[in-house]
């Protein structure tokens, strides 16, 4: 029994330290170097050289990991990996050894063949890209054509990176790499198209939502550049220290831009004000955390604690979006939640990867890119749906307003008709009484004195009645001739008013710059503005008009000028406030400006009457032929 236990123990020890070689075959194109083919030695001092590792003393210290995918467990330890490869020559293929984790800080690869040890060079996230053996985003080394090869890999890194290696034939590697780069190119192309499209929408609509969205998309692009290594390969290959800065800056920009965009899109300030305030505080804290982590001034930040902290804003936004969706306050929130869910999955997978849990699948490796791409598509749909909802709500509100105005107009018209009929009846009665009194005067002279008194009384009533008729007629003229709805048919919106004002100011396209008197111009910035081709002065169509620097909507300001002019200055600010639905103080200030303009004009007899109320608009209208 004793000999049996000894034999089992020896077999166990041999199995624990024995190294199975990776066998390359002619019918194989790709081989994953699993833990069965790897032996690990932990150098806690970091001082061991390749000579020490290959000596008999340290050869016995290599062990096989029990993990399915071995990884760095202590970031202060330097790890030496050993693998044996057979069949590189007999398979009649050229093979490539690829290190799949591109974020390893320092990596050195040595190959032993026929007793000769060769250093394949230093590389890593902290080394210049040009030092790599092959120009690829991952660490790639070509195998020499020998049937027995032993590789030693020295790894030192500040993350919990896995030890993932793949052996690929050259043809397979080239095809795989081209496909990988092509897909990444499509991904970045779609992201940039989305950014350009939405910046154009922002320039057209002037909604800050689209600007926040563009910044968010660009932050996704920058973060993806840092994550998949293309930024290091093509943009800052000569500055490896820039990797950490970009990684921290991209993450910080991604978090801030997304939080601001999400808060604005979901309108947290209105629907969830407390949550909005907490998010603002959390943004400040997380931003400071990223700044501290970028400089690594505290030992605490050498850990991945900040990764969990940045998850808080995303979780809070997700919970807030779910609440808004449940309340059915925003119908387009479902698109936001769908897209956001994919990004959350990608972020969670990154956190899992940072903590060492690895799955060798392409969807796992590019989970963040896939999540961001799907999210961007759904966010674009959400923006389009949001725009459509806002447009429909605006059209519905306008339709209700028009219906209400039409009903009010019908009521006013009916009251005017009733009042007119009442006056006509009273007038008929008075005329009948006058006839009766005239007949009575002829036949009853003796009652002449009484009739005279009655006539005086009737005359007095007639005067009162005529005054009432005059006041009513004045109100009818004001309401019937041109009310705001009829005025709106002539000037349906602010743009029509600006167009009319531009025609008054520059008749027959005649333009003279008020700065340099140049008569050549181009289209300026603003409503119907003109930019001088000589001095570049941008002249608005409201300059040198009564509407200059007025904060009243131009359509209502037009109508107020007409009302004051049409009523011969006899309309109060209270009446203007009621007609135009503006504050009385606002109407008083602008009507005062109009009255001052009327007083400064020449007497009405000297004016060209064909100009009408429009003479009040601009400081100097061009005279028509025959006018003084």
C-alpha positions in Angstrom: 0.0 0.0 0.0 2.9 2.4 0.8 4.5 1.8 -2.6 1.1 2.4 -4.3 0.6 5.8 -2.6 4.2 6.8 -3.5 3.6 5.9 -7.1 0.3 7.9 -7.2 2.1 10.9 -5.7 4.9 10.7 -8.2 2.4 10.5 -11.1 0.5 13.5 -9.7 3.7 15.5 -9.4 4.7 14.6 -12.9 1.3 15.5 -14.3 1.3 18.8 -12.4 4.7 20.0 -13.8 4.7 18.2 -17.2 4.2 20.5 -20.2 2.2 19.3 -23.1 3.4 20.7 -26.4 1.2 22.6 -28.9 1.1 20.4 -32.0 0.6 22.1 -35.3 -0.9 20.1 -38.1 -1.2 20.6 -41.8 -5.0 20.6 -41.7 -5.2 23.1 -38.8 -5.4 26.8 -39.4 -5.8 28.1 -35.8 -4.9 26.8 -32.3 -5.8 28.4 -29.0 -3.0 28.0 -26.5 -5.0 26.9 -23.4 -3.8 26.4 -19.9 -2.9 22.8 -20.8 0.0 24.1 -22.9 1.2 26.9 -20.5 3.5 26.8 -17.5 3.8 29.8 -15.2 6.5 31.1 -12.9 5.8 34.1 -10.6 8.7 36.5 -10.2 7.7 38.6 -7.1 11.0 40.5 -7.2 10.9 41.3 -10.9 14.6 40.8 -11.1 14.9 37.4 -12.8 16.4 37.4 -16.3 15.9 34.9 -19.1 19.2 33.2 -18.1 17.8 32.6 -14.6 14.5 31.3 -16.0 16.2 28.8 -18.3 18.5 27.5 -15.6 17.8 24.2 -13.9 17.1 26.0 -10.6 14.1 27.8 -11.8 12.9 25.3 -14.4 11.4 23.3 -11.6 9.4 26.2 -10.3 7.1 26.5 -13.3 3.6 25.2 -12.6 0.5 24.6 -14.6 -2.5 26.9 -13.7 -5.7 25.3 -12.7 -7.7 28.1 -14.2 -9.4 27.6 -17.6 -7.8 30.9 -18.6 -4.8 31.9 -16.5 -4.4 35.6 -15.8 -2.5 38.1 -13.7 -3.6 37.8 -10.1 -1.1 40.1 -8.4 -0.2 43.3 -10.3 3.1 43.7 -8.4 4.3 40.3 -9.7 6.2 39.7 -12.9 5.0 36.5 -14.7 7.0 34.2 -16.9 5.1 31.9 -19.2 6.5 28.8 -21.0 5.1 26.9 -23.9 6.4 24.3 -26.3 5.3 24.2 -30.0 5.8 21.3 -32.4 5.2 20.9 -36.1 5.8 24.4 -37.3 8.0 23.0 -40.1 6.4 19.7 -40.9 3.0 21.3 -41.3 4.3 23.1 -44.4 2.9 26.5 -43.2 4.2 29.7 -41.8 2.7 30.3 -38.4 2.1 33.4 -36.3 1.9 33.6 -32.5 -0.6 36.3 -31.5 -1.1 37.8 -27.9 -4.8 38.6 -27.8 -4.7 41.2 -24.9 -3.3 44.4 -26.4 -3.5 46.3 -23.0 -0.5 44.4 -21.4 1.9 47.1 -20.2 5.2 45.2 -20.8 5.8 42.0 -22.7 9.1 40.3 -23.7 9.1 37.2 -25.9 12.1 34.7 -26.2 12.2 31.6 -28.4 14.6 28.7 -27.9 15.4 26.5 -31.0 18.2 24.0 -31.3 19.8 25.3 -28.1 19.8 28.9 -29.4 17.9 31.5 -27.4 16.6 34.5 -29.4 15.0 37.7 -28.0 12.1 38.8 -30.2 12.0 42.2 -28.7 10.2 44.3 -26.1 6.6 45.6 -26.6 3.6 46.6 -24.7 1.1 49.3 -23.9 3.9 51.5 -22.4 6.3 51.0 -25.4 6.4 52.7 -28.8 4.4 51.0 -31.4 7.2 50.8 -33.9 9.1 48.4 -31.6 6.7 45.7 -32.4 7.8 42.8 -34.6 4.7 43.2 -36.8 2.6 46.3 -37.4 -0.7 44.9 -35.9 -2.9 46.2 -33.1 -2.1 43.0 -31.1 1.3 41.6 -30.3 2.2 39.2 -33.2 5.4 37.1 -33.7 6.3 34.9 -36.6 7.4 31.4 -35.7 10.7 30.1 -37.2 10.4 27.0 -39.4 11.5 24.5 -36.8 9.6 21.4 -35.5 10.5 22.0 -31.9 10.2 25.5 -30.3 10.1 26.7 -26.8 8.7 30.1 -26.0 9.3 32.1 -22.9 7.1 35.2 -22.3 7.8 37.8 -19.6 4.7 39.8 -18.7 4.4 42.8 -16.3 1.2 44.8 -16.2 -1.0 46.8 -13.9 -4.2 45.1 -14.9 -5.7 41.7 -14.4 -4.9 40.7 -17.9 -5.5 37.1 -19.2 -2.8 35.0 -20.7 -4.4 34.4 -24.1 -2.4 33.2 -27.1 -3.4 31.9 -30.5 -1.4 30.3 -33.2 -2.6 31.0 -36.7 -1.3 30.1 -40.1 -0.2 33.2 -42.1 -3.0 32.9 -44.7 -5.6 32.5 -42.0 -4.1 35.3 -40.0 -4.0 37.7 -42.9 -7.7 37.0 -43.8 -8.8 37.2 -40.2 -6.9 40.5 -39.7 -8.3 42.1 -42.9 -11.8 41.1 -41.9 -11.3 42.5 -38.4 -9.9 45.8 -39.7 -12.7 46.0 -42.3 -15.4 45.6 -39.7 -13.8 48.1 -37.4 -13.6 50.5 -40.4 -17.3 50.1 -41.0 -18.0 50.7 -37.3 -16.0 53.9 -37.3 -17.5 55.0 -40.6 -21.1 54.6 -39.2 -20.2 56.5 -36.0 -18.6 59.4 -38.0 -21.6 59.6 -40.4 -23.9 59.8 -37.4 -21.8 62.6 -35.9 -21.7 64.6 -39.2 -25.5 64.1 -39.8 -26.4 65.3 -36.3 -24.1 68.3 -36.4 -25.9 69.3 -39.5 -29.2 68.9 -37.8 -27.9 71.0 -34.9 -26.8 73.8 -37.3 -30.3 73.7 -38.9 -32.6 73.2 -35.9 -30.4 74.9 -33.3 -31.3 72.4 -30.6 -28.6 71.7 -28.1 -29.7 68.1 -27.8 -28.0 67.3 -31.2 -24.8 69.0 -30.1 -24.7 66.9 -26.9 -25.4 63.8 -29.0 -22.5 64.6 -31.4 -20.1 65.1 -28.5 -21.3 61.7 -27.1 -20.7 60.0 -30.4 -17.2 61.4 -30.7 -16.5 60.3 -27.1 -17.6 56.8 -28.1 -15.2 56.9 -31.1 -12.3 58.0 -28.9 -13.1 55.3 -26.3 -13.2 52.7 -29.0 -9.9 53.9 -30.4 -8.4 53.3 -26.9 -10.1 50.0 -26.4 -9.4 48.2 -29.7 -5.8 49.7 -30.1 -6.4 51.4 -33.5 -5.7 54.8 -31.9 -2.3 53.6 -30.7 -1.5 52.1 -34.1 -2.5 54.9 -36.3 -2.8 58.2 -34.3 -0.3 58.3 -31.4 2.0 55.4 -32.2 5.1 57.3 -31.1 3.6 58.4 -27.7 2.9 55.3 -25.6 2.4 57.4 -22.5 -0.6 59.0 -24.3 -2.4 55.6 -24.0 -3.3 56.1 -20.3 -4.2 59.7 -20.8 -6.5 58.9 -23.7 -8.0 56.0 -21.9 -8.9 58.1 -18.8 -9.9 61.2 -20.8 -12.1 59.1 -23.2 -13.8 57.4 -20.3 -14.4 60.7 -18.5 -15.7 62.4 -21.7 -17.9 59.4 -22.4 -19.4 59.5 -19.0 -20.0 63.3 -18.9 -21.3 63.6 -22.4 -23.7 60.7 -22.1 -25.0 61.9 -18.7 -25.7 65.4 -20.0 -27.2 64.1 -23.2 -29.4 61.6 -21.3 -30.6 64.2 -18.8 -31.5 66.6 -21.5 -33.1 64.0 -23.7 -35.3 62.5 -20.9 -35.8 66.0 -19.4 -34.8 64.9 -15.9 -35.0 68.6 -14.7 -38.8 68.5 -15.1 -39.7 64.8 -14.5 -37.1 63.8 -11.9 -35.6 67.0 -10.4 -34.0 65.4 -7.4 -32.4 62.7 -9.5 -31.1 65.4 -11.8 -29.5 67.2 -8.9 -27.8 64.0 -7.6 -26.5 63.3 -11.1 -24.9 66.7 -11.2 -23.1 66.1 -7.9 -22.0 62.6 -9.0 -20.6 64.0 -12.2 -18.3 66.4 -10.3 -17.2 63.5 -8.0 -16.5 61.1 -10.9 -14.7 63.8 -12.9 -12.4 64.5 -9.9 -11.8 60.8 -9.5 -10.7 60.5 -13.2 -8.4 63.4 -12.8 -6.8 61.8 -9.7 -6.6 58.4 -11.4 -4.9 59.9 -14.4 -2.0 61.1 -12.3 -2.1 58.1 -9.9 -1.1 60.2 -6.9 -2.8 57.8 -4.4 -2.3 54.1 -4.0 -6.0 53.6 -3.9 -6.4 54.5 -7.5 -4.0 51.9 -8.7 -7.0 49.5 -8.2 -10.0 49.3 -10.4 -12.3 50.9 -7.8 -13.0 53.9 -10.2 -14.5 51.4 -12.7 -17.3 50.6 -10.3 -17.8 54.2 -9.4 -18.5 55.3 -13.0 -21.2 52.7 -13.2 -23.3 54.7 -10.7 -24.4 57.4 -13.2 -25.3 54.8 -15.8 -27.4 52.9 -13.3 -29.1 56.0 -12.0 -30.0 57.2 -15.6 -31.3 53.7 -16.5 -33.5 53.6 -13.4 -34.8 57.2 -14.2 -35.5 56.2 -17.8 -37.5 53.2 -16.6 -39.5 55.4 -14.3 -40.3 57.9 -17.0 -41.3 55.1 -19.4 -43.6 53.5 -16.8 -45.3 56.8 -16.2 -45.7 57.0 -20.0 -44.6 60.6 -19.9 -42.3 60.2 -22.9 -43.4 57.8 -25.7 -39.9 57.8 -27.3 -38.2 56.6 -24.1 -38.5 53.0 -25.3 -35.9 53.7 -28.0 -33.6 55.2 -25.5 -34.0 52.2 -23.1 -33.4 49.7 -25.9 -30.2 51.3 -27.1 -29.0 52.0 -23.6 -29.4 48.4 -22.6 -26.9 47.3 -25.2 -24.3 49.8 -23.9 -24.9 48.7 -20.4 -24.2 45.1 -21.4 -21.0 46.2 -23.1 -19.8 48.2 -20.1 -20.6 45.2 -17.7 -18.6 42.9 -20.0 -15.6 45.3 -19.9 -15.8 45.3 -16.0 -15.9 41.5 -16.1 -12.9 41.5 -18.4 -10.9 43.9 -16.2 -11.5 41.5 -13.3 -10.1 38.6 -15.2 -13.1 36.6 -16.4 -12.4 36.0 -20.1 -14.4 34.4 -22.9 -12.6 33.7 -26.1 -15.4 34.9 -28.5 -15.4 37.8 -31.0 -18.7 39.1 -29.6 -17.1 39.3 -26.2 -14.0 41.1 -27.4 -15.9 43.7 -29.3 -19.0 43.8 -27.0 -18.5 47.5 -26.3 -18.2 48.4 -30.0 -21.3 46.4 -30.8 -23.2 47.8 -27.9 -22.3 51.4 -28.8 -23.2 50.9 -32.5 -26.6 49.5 -31.7 -27.1 52.2 -29.1 -26.2 55.0 -31.5 -28.8 53.6 -34.0 -31.5 53.5 -31.4 -30.6 56.9 -30.0 -30.9 58.3 -33.6 -34.3 56.7 -33.9 -35.3 58.2 -30.5 -34.2 61.7 -31.6 -36.2 61.4 -34.8 -39.3 60.1 -33.0 -38.9 62.9 -30.4 -38.8 65.5 -33.1 -41.9 64.0 -34.7 -43.8 64.0 -31.3 -42.8 67.6 -30.6 -44.0 68.6 -34.1 -47.3 66.8 -33.7 -47.9 68.4 -30.3 -47.1 71.8 -31.7 -49.5 71.3 -34.6 -52.2 70.1 -32.3 -51.8 73.1 -30.0 -51.9 75.4 -33.0 -55.1 73.7 -34.3 -56.8 74.1 -30.9 -55.8 77.8 -30.8 -57.2 78.4 -34.3 -60.4 76.6 -33.4 -60.7 78.7 -30.2 -60.0 81.9 -32.1 -62.6 81.0 -34.7 -65.2 80.4 -31.9 -64.4 83.7 -30.3 -64.7 85.5 -33.6 -68.2 83.9 -34.1 -69.3 85.0 -30.7 -68.1 88.5 -31.2 -69.7 88.8 -34.6 -73.0 87.5 -33.2 -72.9 90.0 -30.4 -72.2 92.9 -32.8 -75.2 91.8 -35.0 -77.5 91.6 -32.0 -76.4 95.0 -30.8 -76.9 96.5 -34.2 -80.4 95.1 -34.5 -81.2 96.5 -31.0 -80.1 100.0 -32.1 -82.1 99.8 -35.3 -85.2 98.9 -33.3 -84.6 101.8 -30.9 -84.2 104.1 -33.8 -87.4 103.0 -35.4 -89.2 103.6 -32.1 -87.8 107.1 -31.8 -88.8 107.9 -35.4 -92.3 106.7 -34.7 -92.5 108.8 -31.6 -91.3 111.9 -33.5 -94.0 111.4 -36.1 -96.6 111.1 -33.4 -95.3 114.2 -31.7 -95.3 116.2 -35.0 -99.0 115.2 -35.6 -99.9 116.1 -32.1 -98.2 119.5 -32.4 -100.3 120.4 -35.4 -103.6 119.4 -33.8 -102.9 120.3 -30.2 -101.4 123.7 -30.1 -102.4 124.0 -26.5 -100.1 121.3 -25.6 -97.1 122.9 -27.5 -95.3 123.6 -24.3 -95.6 120.1 -23.1 -94.5 118.9 -26.5 -91.5 121.2 -26.4 -90.4 119.7 -23.2 -90.8 116.3 -24.6 -88.8 117.3 -27.7 -86.0 118.6 -25.5 -86.0 115.3 -23.6 -86.0 113.3 -26.9 -83.2 115.5 -28.2 -81.1 114.8 -25.2 -81.7 111.0 -25.6 -80.8 111.3 -29.3 -77.5 112.9 -28.4 -76.7 110.1 -25.9 -77.8 107.5 -28.5 -75.7 109.1 -31.2 -72.6 109.0 -28.9 -73.2 105.4 -28.2 -73.6 104.6 -31.9 -70.3 106.5 -32.6 -68.4 104.5 -29.9 -69.9 101.2 -31.2 -69.0 102.1 -34.8 -65.4 102.8 -33.7 -65.2 99.4 -32.0 -66.7 97.7 -35.0 -64.2 99.3 -37.4 -61.4 98.3 -35.1 -62.6 94.7 -34.9 -64.1 94.2 -38.3 -61.7 95.9 -40.7 -58.5 94.2 -39.6 -58.5 91.9 -36.5 -55.5 89.8 -35.5 -56.7 86.7 -37.4 -57.2 88.7 -40.6 -53.8 90.5 -40.0 -52.3 87.0 -39.6 -53.5 86.1 -43.1 -51.5 89.0 -44.5 -48.5 88.3 -42.2 -48.9 84.6 -41.2 -45.7 84.3 -39.2 -42.6 86.2 -38.1 -40.8 85.2 -41.3 -43.4 87.0 -43.4 -43.0 90.1 -41.3 -39.2 90.0 -41.6 -39.6 89.6 -45.4 -42.0 92.6 -45.6 -39.7 94.7 -43.4 -36.7 93.9 -45.7 -38.7 95.0 -48.7 -39.6 98.2 -47.0 -36.1 98.9 -45.9 -34.4 97.9 -49.2 -36.9 98.6 -52.0 -36.1 97.2 -55.4 -33.1 95.3 -53.8 -31.4 98.7 -53.3 -28.8 98.3 -50.5 -26.4 100.9 -49.0 -24.1 99.8 -46.1 -24.6 102.1 -43.1 -20.9 101.7 -42.2 -19.1 102.3 -45.5 -22.0 103.2 -48.0 -21.1 100.2 -50.2 -24.0 99.0 -52.4 -22.8 95.4 -52.8 -23.9 92.7 -50.4 -24.4 89.0 -49.7 -26.9 87.1 -47.6 -26.2 87.8 -43.9 -26.7 85.9 -40.7 -30.2 86.3 -39.3 -33.6 86.9 -40.7 -33.2 88.5 -44.2 -30.0 90.2 -43.0 -27.4 91.5 -45.5 -23.7 91.4 -45.2 -21.6 94.2 -46.8 -19.2 92.7 -49.3 -16.7 95.5 -48.6 -16.5 95.9 -44.8 -18.3 92.7 -43.8 -20.8 94.4 -41.6 -23.9 92.2 -41.0 -26.9 94.5 -41.1 -30.2 93.1 -39.7 -33.5 94.1 -41.4 -34.6 95.6 -38.0 -31.7 98.1 -37.8 -32.9 101.7 -38.2 -36.5 100.6 -37.8 -39.0 101.0 -35.0 -38.5 97.3 -34.2 -34.8 97.6 -33.5 -33.9 95.9 -30.2 -37.5 95.1 -29.5 -38.2 91.9 -27.6 -41.8 91.7 -28.7 -42.5 89.0 -31.4 -42.3 90.8 -34.7 -45.8 89.7 -35.8 -47.4 91.2 -32.8 -45.2 94.3 -33.0 -46.4 94.8 -36.6 -50.0 94.6 -35.4 -49.5 97.0 -32.5 -48.0 99.6 -34.9 -51.1 99.2 -37.2 -53.5 99.5 -34.2 -51.9 102.6 -32.8 -51.9 104.2 -36.3 -55.4 103.1 -37.3 -56.9 104.4 -34.1 -55.3 107.8 -34.4 -53.3 107.2 -31.2 -56.5 106.8 -29.2 -55.9 103.2 -28.0 -54.7 102.4 -24.5 -52.0 100.0 -23.5 -54.7 98.0 -21.6 -56.6 97.5 -24.9 -53.4 96.6 -26.7 -52.6 94.1 -24.0 -56.0 92.4 -24.3 -55.9 92.3 -28.1 -52.2 91.1 -28.4 -52.1 88.9 -25.3 -49.0 90.7 -24.0 -48.2 92.3 -20.7 -49.6 95.8 -20.3 -46.2 97.3 -19.4 -44.7 95.8 -22.5 -47.5 97.3 -24.7 -47.1 100.7 -22.9 -43.4 100.9 -23.6 -43.7 100.0 -27.3 -46.8 102.1 -27.9 -44.9 105.0 -26.3 -42.1 104.4 -28.8 -44.8 104.4 -31.7 -46.4 107.7 -30.4 -43.0 109.4 -30.2 -42.3 108.3 -33.8 -45.7 109.7 -34.9 -45.0 113.0 -33.2 -41.6 113.3 -34.9 -43.1 112.8 -38.3 -44.4 115.7 -40.5 -48.0 116.8 -40.3 -50.4 114.4 -42.0 -51.2 116.8 -44.8 -47.6 116.8 -45.8 -47.2 113.0 -45.8 -47.5 110.8 -48.8 -50.8 109.0 -47.8 -50.1 106.1 -50.0 -47.4 105.0 -47.6 -50.0 104.6 -44.8 -49.0 103.2 -41.4 -45.8 101.7 -42.9 -44.1 105.1 -42.6 -43.9 104.4 -38.9 -41.8 101.3 -39.4 -38.5 102.6 -40.8 -36.6 105.8 -40.1 -36.5 106.8 -43.8 -38.7 105.4 -46.5 -37.7 106.1 -50.1 -40.0 108.8 -51.6 -42.2 107.9 -54.5 -42.2 110.1 -57.6 -44.2 113.2 -56.9 -43.9 113.1 -53.2 -42.4 116.0 -51.3 
